[in-house]
Structure formats: C-alpha cells, structure tokens
Amino acid sequence: MELKLRDGDYVPDGVGGLRRVSGKEALVQRILFRLTARRGYFPFCENLGSRLWLLGQVSAAQRQTAAVQYVTEALAEESGLTVDSVTLAEREKGVMDLTAAMSCAGESFSITLKIQ
C-alpha cells in the first residue's frame, strides 16, 4: 500500500492519519508521478521521472518518436507494465495532449496528460 497523493500533497483520512491506495489506483498514481516528475532532478534516483518536459524543444517532425521514447523510458522500471501506444496531439502552440495506452496484468487503460 502507498500513501495517496493529490496535487503533490498527501491526502488526510480525516482521523489524524493519511489515506492509502492499492491495486490499480496505486499503479496509476505511480505512473502519473513517473511521467510528470522531471528525470534527473532526484539526486539519489537519477532514473526516476521522464523527459516529457523537453518535448517543446524537439522539432515537430521528431516529437512523436521522442514522446514514445520518453514515456517508455520513464515507465521501464514499473514491473509488469507494457506501453502499448503513445499519441501526441497539439492543442495550441506550445501545448500538447499526450495519451499513453498501457496494459498490466491483462487490464488495459490509458492516461492523458497536458504537456506544455
């Protein structure tokens, strides 16, 4: 079991403790953390996080390939998780929607992030 996070803070349980998550909810929480944390910013965990924040610096022609690489790289240490596809769609100049379709233990799901 892991502690539940919301907007970077632990969520209280209302009786002096902290809420916990398990199963798919814990997996999704770990995935979101790995995709949104900047890779290389944790001194003792240099491989934690992703390089998705660099997508704006990649040429438009290479962005989709870079997005697949960055998502796969960020989630490589997540045991049993397979990244099935990554789709990048430009919303407006400098803002993109990234959708990653994944599967774990026979269950498929997707996550969409806004990338600036």
QUIRAZI-V961445 format. One line per field, one symbol per residue. ss: DSSP state (H for helix, E for strand, L for the rest). burial: + if it has 9 or more other ideal C-beta (glycine too) atoms within 8 Angstrom, else -. A space follows every 10 residues. Layout:
ss=???
burial=???
This chain:
ss=LEELEELLEE LELLLLLELE ELHHHHHHHH HHHHHHLELL LLLLLLLLLE LHHHHHHLLL LLHHHHHHHH HHHHLLLLLL EEEEEEEEEE EELLEEEEEE EEEELLEEEE EEEEEL
burial=-++++----- +------++- +---++++++ +++++++-+- -+------++ ++-++--+-- --+--+++-+ +++++--+-- +-+--+-+-- ----++++++ ++++----+- +-+++-
